[in-house]
Structures are given as structure tokens and as C-alpha cells.
Amino acid sequence: MIEALAGLILNVIVADSTTGQNLMKGVITYNKIENMKQDDKWKASLHEESHQILKDAIREAGKQ
């Protein structure tokens, strides 16, 4: 099951599509949050991460 999911993600990323890129960013962000929860650092970095996501969204909107 995990291998099928990993294969699907790789197929989407390799396609160089916007959907694949957004999906990968979401997975990376989710993994960062999970790691911070395990280290109990998520409260300190939640503010910083939300600003980074907002900056990325503004940049993407500016490109269009």
C-alpha cells in the first residue's frame, strides 16, 4: 500500500504539473509539522511556518 502511494506521488511529480508540485509541497509541509510535534517545537515554529506559506502563496499569485 505504501509503495503504491509513493509510486503515485512520484508519477505526479515527474509529470512537471502544478498539481504535482503543490502535492509535494503539501507532503513536505505535513512532514515538517509532524516532526515538530514529535520534538515539541511546533508551537514555537507555527508562526514562522504560517508566514512562509503565506509568502509562497503571494509569490505564486504574483506569477500568474
PDB file of N, CA, C and O in Angstrom:
ATOM      1  N   MET A   1       0.825  -1.194   0.000  1.00  0.00           N
ATOM      2  CA  MET A   1       0.000   0.000   0.000  1.00  0.00           C
ATOM      3  C   MET A   1       0.871   1.259   0.000  1.00  0.00           C
ATOM      4  O   MET A   1       0.618   2.195  -0.759  1.00  0.00           O
ATOM      5  N   ILE A   2       1.881   1.276   0.844  1.00  0.00           N
ATOM      6  CA  ILE A   2       2.761   2.437   0.926  1.00  0.00           C
ATOM      7  C   ILE A   2       3.528   2.614  -0.377  1.00  0.00           C
ATOM      8  O   ILE A   2       3.725   3.737  -0.841  1.00  0.00           O
ATOM      9  N   GLU A   3       3.961   1.502  -0.965  1.00  0.00           N
ATOM     10  CA  GLU A   3       4.702   1.583  -2.218  1.00  0.00           C
ATOM     11  C   GLU A   3       3.833   2.126  -3.343  1.00  0.00           C
ATOM     12  O   GLU A   3       4.312   2.873  -4.197  1.00  0.00           O
ATOM     13  N   ALA A   4       2.555   1.751  -3.345  1.00  0.00           N
ATOM     14  CA  ALA A   4       1.643   2.259  -4.369  1.00  0.00           C
ATOM     15  C   ALA A   4       1.459   3.763  -4.218  1.00  0.00           C
ATOM     16  O   ALA A   4       1.433   4.497  -5.205  1.00  0.00           O
ATOM     17  N   LEU A   5       1.333   4.208  -2.990  1.00  0.00           N
ATOM     18  CA  LEU A   5       1.177   5.646  -2.736  1.00  0.00           C
ATOM     19  C   LEU A   5       2.440   6.398  -3.146  1.00  0.00           C
ATOM     20  O   LEU A   5       2.355   7.459  -3.765  1.00  0.00           O
ATOM     21  N   ALA A   6       3.605   5.859  -2.808  1.00  0.00           N
ATOM     22  CA  ALA A   6       4.861   6.504  -3.193  1.00  0.00           C
ATOM     23  C   ALA A   6       4.994   6.548  -4.713  1.00  0.00           C
ATOM     24  O   ALA A   6       5.448   7.549  -5.268  1.00  0.00           O
ATOM     25  N   GLY A   7       4.602   5.476  -5.382  1.00  0.00           N
ATOM     26  CA  GLY A   7       4.649   5.447  -6.841  1.00  0.00           C
ATOM     27  C   GLY A   7       3.729   6.483  -7.457  1.00  0.00           C
ATOM     28  O   GLY A   7       4.091   7.141  -8.433  1.00  0.00           O
ATOM     29  N   LEU A   8       2.549   6.630  -6.897  1.00  0.00           N
ATOM     30  CA  LEU A   8       1.601   7.626  -7.390  1.00  0.00           C
ATOM     31  C   LEU A   8       2.159   9.033  -7.233  1.00  0.00           C
ATOM     32  O   LEU A   8       2.054   9.856  -8.142  1.00  0.00           O
ATOM     33  N   ILE A   9       2.742   9.302  -6.093  1.00  0.00           N
ATOM     34  CA  ILE A   9       3.320  10.624  -5.846  1.00  0.00           C
ATOM     35  C   ILE A   9       4.459  10.891  -6.828  1.00  0.00           C
ATOM     36  O   ILE A   9       4.546  11.981  -7.394  1.00  0.00           O
ATOM     37  N   LEU A  10       5.321   9.917  -7.029  1.00  0.00           N
ATOM     38  CA  LEU A  10       6.433  10.108  -7.966  1.00  0.00           C
ATOM     39  C   LEU A  10       5.932  10.341  -9.386  1.00  0.00           C
ATOM     40  O   LEU A  10       6.496  11.158 -10.114  1.00  0.00           O
ATOM     41  N   ASN A  11       4.883   9.635  -9.784  1.00  0.00           N
ATOM     42  CA  ASN A  11       4.325   9.832 -11.123  1.00  0.00           C
ATOM     43  C   ASN A  11       3.780  11.243 -11.295  1.00  0.00           C
ATOM     44  O   ASN A  11       3.950  11.856 -12.348  1.00  0.00           O
ATOM     45  N   VAL A  12       3.137  11.746 -10.276  1.00  0.00           N
ATOM     46  CA  VAL A  12       2.573  13.091 -10.350  1.00  0.00           C
ATOM     47  C   VAL A  12       3.690  14.128 -10.383  1.00  0.00           C
ATOM     48  O   VAL A  12       3.602  15.109 -11.122  1.00  0.00           O
ATOM     49  N   ILE A  13       4.734  13.921  -9.593  1.00  0.00           N
ATOM     50  CA  ILE A  13       5.845  14.878  -9.532  1.00  0.00           C
ATOM     51  C   ILE A  13       6.617  14.883 -10.848  1.00  0.00           C
ATOM     52  O   ILE A  13       6.984  15.945 -11.351  1.00  0.00           O
ATOM     53  N   VAL A  14       6.857  13.724 -11.391  1.00  0.00           N
ATOM     54  CA  VAL A  14       7.637  13.619 -12.621  1.00  0.00           C
ATOM     55  C   VAL A  14       6.912  14.287 -13.788  1.00  0.00           C
ATOM     56  O   VAL A  14       7.552  14.721 -14.745  1.00  0.00           O
ATOM     57  N   ALA A  15       5.617  14.370 -13.718  1.00  0.00           N
ATOM     58  CA  ALA A  15       4.833  14.953 -14.807  1.00  0.00           C
ATOM     59  C   ALA A  15       5.046  16.458 -14.941  1.00  0.00           C
ATOM     60  O   ALA A  15       4.535  17.059 -15.886  1.00  0.00           O
ATOM     61  N   ASP A  16       5.772  17.076 -14.040  1.00  0.00           N
ATOM     62  CA  ASP A  16       6.025  18.519 -14.052  1.00  0.00           C
ATOM     63  C   ASP A  16       4.731  19.333 -14.107  1.00  0.00           C
ATOM     64  O   ASP A  16       4.655  20.359 -14.783  1.00  0.00           O
ATOM     65  N   SER A  17       3.749  18.870 -13.406  1.00  0.00           N
ATOM     66  CA  SER A  17       2.482  19.593 -13.380  1.00  0.00           C
ATOM     67  C   SER A  17       2.387  20.427 -12.110  1.00  0.00           C
ATOM     68  O   SER A  17       3.056  20.149 -11.115  1.00  0.00           O
ATOM     69  N   THR A  18       1.559  21.433 -12.161  1.00  0.00           N
ATOM     70  CA  THR A  18       1.347  22.282 -10.994  1.00  0.00           C
ATOM     71  C   THR A  18       0.738  21.474  -9.862  1.00  0.00           C
ATOM     72  O   THR A  18       1.081  21.680  -8.698  1.00  0.00           O
ATOM     73  N   THR A  19      -0.152  20.569 -10.188  1.00  0.00           N
ATOM     74  CA  THR A  19      -0.773  19.731  -9.172  1.00  0.00           C
ATOM     75  C   THR A  19       0.276  18.895  -8.452  1.00  0.00           C
ATOM     76  O   THR A  19       0.225  18.761  -7.229  1.00  0.00           O
ATOM     77  N   GLY A  20       1.215  18.338  -9.185  1.00  0.00           N
ATOM     78  CA  GLY A  20       2.274  17.543  -8.578  1.00  0.00           C
ATOM     79  C   GLY A  20       3.156  18.362  -7.659  1.00  0.00           C
ATOM     80  O   GLY A  20       3.545  17.904  -6.584  1.00  0.00           O
ATOM     81  N   GLN A  21       3.467  19.561  -8.080  1.00  0.00           N
ATOM     82  CA  GLN A  21       4.294  20.437  -7.253  1.00  0.00           C
ATOM     83  C   GLN A  21       3.558  20.829  -5.974  1.00  0.00           C
ATOM     84  O   GLN A  21       4.147  20.835  -4.893  1.00  0.00           O
ATOM     85  N   ASN A  22       2.277  21.155  -6.095  1.00  0.00           N
ATOM     86  CA  ASN A  22       1.501  21.518  -4.915  1.00  0.00           C
ATOM     87  C   ASN A  22       1.346  20.337  -3.978  1.00  0.00           C
ATOM     88  O   ASN A  22       1.402  20.493  -2.758  1.00  0.00           O
ATOM     89  N   LEU A  23       1.153  19.166  -4.539  1.00  0.00           N
ATOM     90  CA  LEU A  23       1.037  17.963  -3.718  1.00  0.00           C
ATOM     91  C   LEU A  23       2.331  17.718  -2.960  1.00  0.00           C
ATOM     92  O   LEU A  23       2.301  17.387  -1.775  1.00  0.00           O
ATOM     93  N   MET A  24       3.459  17.875  -3.626  1.00  0.00           N
ATOM     94  CA  MET A  24       4.752  17.654  -2.968  1.00  0.00           C
ATOM     95  C   MET A  24       4.986  18.674  -1.866  1.00  0.00           C
ATOM     96  O   MET A  24       5.483  18.319  -0.797  1.00  0.00           O
ATOM     97  N   LYS A  25       4.637  19.939  -2.104  1.00  0.00           N
ATOM     98  CA  LYS A  25       4.778  20.967  -1.070  1.00  0.00           C
ATOM     99  C   LYS A  25       3.929  20.632   0.144  1.00  0.00           C
ATOM    100  O   LYS A  25       4.349  20.825   1.285  1.00  0.00           O
ATOM    101  N   GLY A  26       2.724  20.126  -0.118  1.00  0.00           N
ATOM    102  CA  GLY A  26       1.839  19.736   0.981  1.00  0.00           C
ATOM    103  C   GLY A  26       2.408  18.596   1.794  1.00  0.00           C
ATOM    104  O   GLY A  26       2.330  18.607   3.023  1.00  0.00           O
ATOM    105  N   VAL A  27       2.982  17.608   1.119  1.00  0.00           N
ATOM    106  CA  VAL A  27       3.573  16.470   1.816  1.00  0.00           C
ATOM    107  C   VAL A  27       4.768  16.919   2.646  1.00  0.00           C
ATOM    108  O   VAL A  27       4.927  16.491   3.789  1.00  0.00           O
ATOM    109  N   ILE A  28       5.603  17.774   2.081  1.00  0.00           N
ATOM    110  CA  ILE A  28       6.777  18.266   2.806  1.00  0.00           C
ATOM    111  C   ILE A  28       6.349  19.067   4.029  1.00  0.00           C
ATOM    112  O   ILE A  28       6.910  18.895   5.111  1.00  0.00           O
ATOM    113  N   THR A  29       5.369  19.931   3.866  1.00  0.00           N
ATOM    114  CA  THR A  29       4.883  20.732   4.986  1.00  0.00           C
ATOM    115  C   THR A  29       4.296  19.844   6.073  1.00  0.00           C
ATOM    116  O   THR A  29       4.537  20.066   7.260  1.00  0.00           O
ATOM    117  N   TYR A  30       3.526  18.839   5.669  1.00  0.00           N
ATOM    118  CA  TYR A  30       2.949  17.909   6.643  1.00  0.00           C
ATOM    119  C   TYR A  30       4.051  17.190   7.419  1.00  0.00           C
ATOM    120  O   TYR A  30       3.963  17.050   8.639  1.00  0.00           O
ATOM    121  N   ASN A  31       5.079  16.739   6.723  1.00  0.00           N
ATOM    122  CA  ASN A  31       6.184  16.047   7.394  1.00  0.00           C
ATOM    123  C   ASN A  31       6.913  16.965   8.366  1.00  0.00           C
ATOM    124  O   ASN A  31       7.307  16.530   9.448  1.00  0.00           O
ATOM    125  N   LYS A  32       7.096  18.223   7.994  1.00  0.00           N
ATOM    126  CA  LYS A  32       7.742  19.173   8.893  1.00  0.00           C
ATOM    127  C   LYS A  32       6.925  19.354  10.160  1.00  0.00           C
ATOM    128  O   LYS A  32       7.471  19.382  11.263  1.00  0.00           O
ATOM    129  N   ILE A  33       5.613  19.477   9.997  1.00  0.00           N
ATOM    130  CA  ILE A  33       4.735  19.669  11.153  1.00  0.00           C
ATOM    131  C   ILE A  33       4.772  18.447  12.052  1.00  0.00           C
ATOM    132  O   ILE A  33       4.843  18.583  13.273  1.00  0.00           O
ATOM    133  N   GLU A  34       4.725  17.255  11.470  1.00  0.00           N
ATOM    134  CA  GLU A  34       4.767  16.032  12.272  1.00  0.00           C
ATOM    135  C   GLU A  34       6.079  15.922  13.038  1.00  0.00           C
ATOM    136  O   GLU A  34       6.086  15.522  14.202  1.00  0.00           O
ATOM    137  N   ASN A  35       7.185  16.272  12.394  1.00  0.00           N
ATOM    138  CA  ASN A  35       8.477  16.227  13.088  1.00  0.00           C
ATOM    139  C   ASN A  35       8.528  17.218  14.238  1.00  0.00           C
ATOM    140  O   ASN A  35       9.085  16.917  15.293  1.00  0.00           O
ATOM    141  N   MET A  36       7.955  18.389  14.045  1.00  0.00           N
ATOM    142  CA  MET A  36       7.946  19.390  15.108  1.00  0.00           C
ATOM    143  C   MET A  36       7.054  18.959  16.269  1.00  0.00           C
ATOM    144  O   MET A  36       7.362  19.243  17.427  1.00  0.00           O
ATOM    145  N   LYS A  37       5.966  18.285  15.970  1.00  0.00           N
ATOM    146  CA  LYS A  37       5.100  17.788  17.036  1.00  0.00           C
ATOM    147  C   LYS A  37       5.834  16.758  17.873  1.00  0.00           C
ATOM    148  O   LYS A  37       5.690  16.732  19.096  1.00  0.00           O
ATOM    149  N   GLN A  38       6.615  15.911  17.228  1.00  0.00           N
ATOM    150  CA  GLN A  38       7.362  14.896  17.965  1.00  0.00           C
ATOM    151  C   GLN A  38       8.446  15.535  18.833  1.00  0.00           C
ATOM    152  O   GLN A  38       8.720  15.055  19.932  1.00  0.00           O
ATOM    153  N   ASP A  39       9.052  16.596  18.355  1.00  0.00           N
ATOM    154  CA  ASP A  39      10.098  17.284  19.108  1.00  0.00           C
ATOM    155  C   ASP A  39       9.523  18.322  20.076  1.00  0.00           C
ATOM    156  O   ASP A  39      10.266  18.935  20.842  1.00  0.00           O
ATOM    157  N   ASP A  40       8.219  18.516  20.043  1.00  0.00           N
ATOM    158  CA  ASP A  40       7.513  19.504  20.874  1.00  0.00           C
ATOM    159  C   ASP A  40       8.008  20.926  20.603  1.00  0.00           C
ATOM    160  O   ASP A  40       8.058  21.760  21.508  1.00  0.00           O
ATOM    161  N   LYS A  41       8.369  21.190  19.353  1.00  0.00           N
ATOM    162  CA  LYS A  41       8.804  22.526  18.935  1.00  0.00           C
ATOM    163  C   LYS A  41       7.763  23.196  18.049  1.00  0.00           C
ATOM    164  O   LYS A  41       7.996  24.302  17.561  1.00  0.00           O
ATOM    165  N   TRP A  42       6.635  22.558  17.833  1.00  0.00           N
ATOM    166  CA  TRP A  42       5.677  23.065  16.862  1.00  0.00           C
ATOM    167  C   TRP A  42       5.068  24.391  17.271  1.00  0.00           C
ATOM    168  O   TRP A  42       4.720  25.195  16.407  1.00  0.00           O
ATOM    169  N   LYS A  43       4.930  24.641  18.558  1.00  0.00           N
ATOM    170  CA  LYS A  43       4.334  25.912  18.993  1.00  0.00           C
ATOM    171  C   LYS A  43       5.243  27.089  18.634  1.00  0.00           C
ATOM    172  O   LYS A  43       4.766  28.150  18.231  1.00  0.00           O
ATOM    173  N   ALA A  44       6.535  26.894  18.780  1.00  0.00           N
ATOM    174  CA  ALA A  44       7.483  27.976  18.512  1.00  0.00           C
ATOM    175  C   ALA A  44       7.599  28.274  17.028  1.00  0.00           C
ATOM    176  O   ALA A  44       7.823  29.421  16.642  1.00  0.00           O
ATOM    177  N   SER A  45       7.450  27.266  16.201  1.00  0.00           N
ATOM    178  CA  SER A  45       7.668  27.480  14.773  1.00  0.00           C
ATOM    179  C   SER A  45       6.384  27.593  13.961  1.00  0.00           C
ATOM    180  O   SER A  45       6.447  27.800  12.750  1.00  0.00           O
ATOM    181  N   LEU A  46       5.240  27.465  14.585  1.00  0.00           N
ATOM    182  CA  LEU A  46       3.977  27.570  13.863  1.00  0.00           C
ATOM    183  C   LEU A  46       3.826  28.947  13.222  1.00  0.00           C
ATOM    184  O   LEU A  46       3.379  29.059  12.080  1.00  0.00           O
ATOM    185  N   HIS A  47       4.188  29.966  13.939  1.00  0.00           N
ATOM    186  CA  HIS A  47       4.095  31.332  13.429  1.00  0.00           C
ATOM    187  C   HIS A  47       5.004  31.507  12.213  1.00  0.00           C
ATOM    188  O   HIS A  47       4.586  32.062  11.197  1.00  0.00           O
ATOM    189  N   GLU A  48       6.230  31.041  12.316  1.00  0.00           N
ATOM    190  CA  GLU A  48       7.184  31.165  11.214  1.00  0.00           C
ATOM    191  C   GLU A  48       6.719  30.394   9.981  1.00  0.00           C
ATOM    192  O   GLU A  48       6.819  30.894   8.861  1.00  0.00           O
ATOM    193  N   GLU A  49       6.216  29.191  10.184  1.00  0.00           N
ATOM    194  CA  GLU A  49       5.779  28.364   9.058  1.00  0.00           C
ATOM    195  C   GLU A  49       4.561  28.976   8.370  1.00  0.00           C
ATOM    196  O   GLU A  49       4.458  28.931   7.144  1.00  0.00           O
ATOM    197  N   SER A  50       3.652  29.540   9.135  1.00  0.00           N
ATOM    198  CA  SER A  50       2.471  30.153   8.523  1.00  0.00           C
ATOM    199  C   SER A  50       2.861  31.363   7.683  1.00  0.00           C
ATOM    200  O   SER A  50       2.262  31.606   6.636  1.00  0.00           O
ATOM    201  N   HIS A  51       3.842  32.113   8.122  1.00  0.00           N
ATOM    202  CA  HIS A  51       4.319  33.249   7.326  1.00  0.00           C
ATOM    203  C   HIS A  51       4.985  32.779   6.039  1.00  0.00           C
ATOM    204  O   HIS A  51       4.816  33.399   4.989  1.00  0.00           O
ATOM    205  N   GLN A  52       5.739  31.691   6.114  1.00  0.00           N
ATOM    206  CA  GLN A  52       6.394  31.169   4.914  1.00  0.00           C
ATOM    207  C   GLN A  52       5.362  30.693   3.901  1.00  0.00           C
ATOM    208  O   GLN A  52       5.512  30.938   2.704  1.00  0.00           O
ATOM    209  N   ILE A  53       4.319  30.017   4.368  1.00  0.00           N
ATOM    210  CA  ILE A  53       3.263  29.549   3.472  1.00  0.00           C
ATOM    211  C   ILE A  53       2.564  30.739   2.821  1.00  0.00           C
ATOM    212  O   ILE A  53       2.265  30.710   1.627  1.00  0.00           O
ATOM    213  N   LEU A  54       2.308  31.774   3.594  1.00  0.00           N
ATOM    214  CA  LEU A  54       1.664  32.971   3.060  1.00  0.00           C
ATOM    215  C   LEU A  54       2.550  33.655   2.024  1.00  0.00           C
ATOM    216  O   LEU A  54       2.060  34.092   0.983  1.00  0.00           O
ATOM    217  N   LYS A  55       3.851  33.750   2.299  1.00  0.00           N
ATOM    218  CA  LYS A  55       4.780  34.343   1.333  1.00  0.00           C
ATOM    219  C   LYS A  55       4.794  33.552   0.030  1.00  0.00           C
ATOM    220  O   LYS A  55       4.781  34.131  -1.056  1.00  0.00           O
ATOM    221  N   ASP A  56       4.822  32.222   0.146  1.00  0.00           N
ATOM    222  CA  ASP A  56       4.826  31.386  -1.056  1.00  0.00           C
ATOM    223  C   ASP A  56       3.543  31.567  -1.862  1.00  0.00           C
ATOM    224  O   ASP A  56       3.578  31.609  -3.092  1.00  0.00           O
ATOM    225  N   ALA A  57       2.424  31.672  -1.174  1.00  0.00           N
ATOM    226  CA  ALA A  57       1.149  31.854  -1.864  1.00  0.00           C
ATOM    227  C   ALA A  57       1.105  33.201  -2.580  1.00  0.00           C
ATOM    228  O   ALA A  57       0.589  33.292  -3.694  1.00  0.00           O
ATOM    229  N   ILE A  58       1.636  34.237  -1.955  1.00  0.00           N
ATOM    230  CA  ILE A  58       1.657  35.566  -2.572  1.00  0.00           C
ATOM    231  C   ILE A  58       2.567  35.560  -3.799  1.00  0.00           C
ATOM    232  O   ILE A  58       2.230  36.154  -4.822  1.00  0.00           O
ATOM    233  N   ARG A  59       3.720  34.892  -3.704  1.00  0.00           N
ATOM    234  CA  ARG A  59       4.625  34.790  -4.849  1.00  0.00           C
ATOM    235  C   ARG A  59       3.965  34.075  -6.010  1.00  0.00           C
ATOM    236  O   ARG A  59       4.073  34.516  -7.154  1.00  0.00           O
ATOM    237  N   GLU A  60       3.283  32.975  -5.730  1.00  0.00           N
ATOM    238  CA  GLU A  60       2.612  32.216  -6.771  1.00  0.00           C
ATOM    239  C   GLU A  60       1.498  33.039  -7.416  1.00  0.00           C
ATOM    240  O   GLU A  60       1.308  32.982  -8.631  1.00  0.00           O
ATOM    241  N   ALA A  61       0.774  33.793  -6.618  1.00  0.00           N
ATOM    242  CA  ALA A  61      -0.296  34.638  -7.157  1.00  0.00           C
ATOM    243  C   ALA A  61       0.291  35.755  -8.017  1.00  0.00           C
ATOM    244  O   ALA A  61      -0.322  36.154  -9.007  1.00  0.00           O
ATOM    245  N   GLY A  62       1.466  36.264  -7.655  1.00  0.00           N
ATOM    246  CA  GLY A  62       2.110  37.314  -8.420  1.00  0.00           C
ATOM    247  C   GLY A  62       2.623  36.831  -9.778  1.00  0.00           C
ATOM    248  O   GLY A  62       2.731  37.618 -10.718  1.00  0.00           O
ATOM    249  N   LYS A  63       2.935  35.549  -9.879  1.00  0.00           N
ATOM    250  CA  LYS A  63       3.447  34.993 -11.128  1.00  0.00           C
ATOM    251  C   LYS A  63       2.338  34.840 -12.161  1.00  0.00           C
ATOM    252  O   LYS A  63       2.606  34.815 -13.363  1.00  0.00           O
ATOM    253  N   GLN A  64       1.120  34.739 -11.708  1.00  0.00           N
ATOM    254  CA  GLN A  64       0.005  34.478 -12.634  1.00  0.00           C
ATOM    255  C   GLN A  64      -0.554  35.721 -13.185  1.00  0.00           C
ATOM    256  O   GLN A  64      -1.495  35.676 -13.978  1.00  0.00           O
TER     257      GLN A  64
END
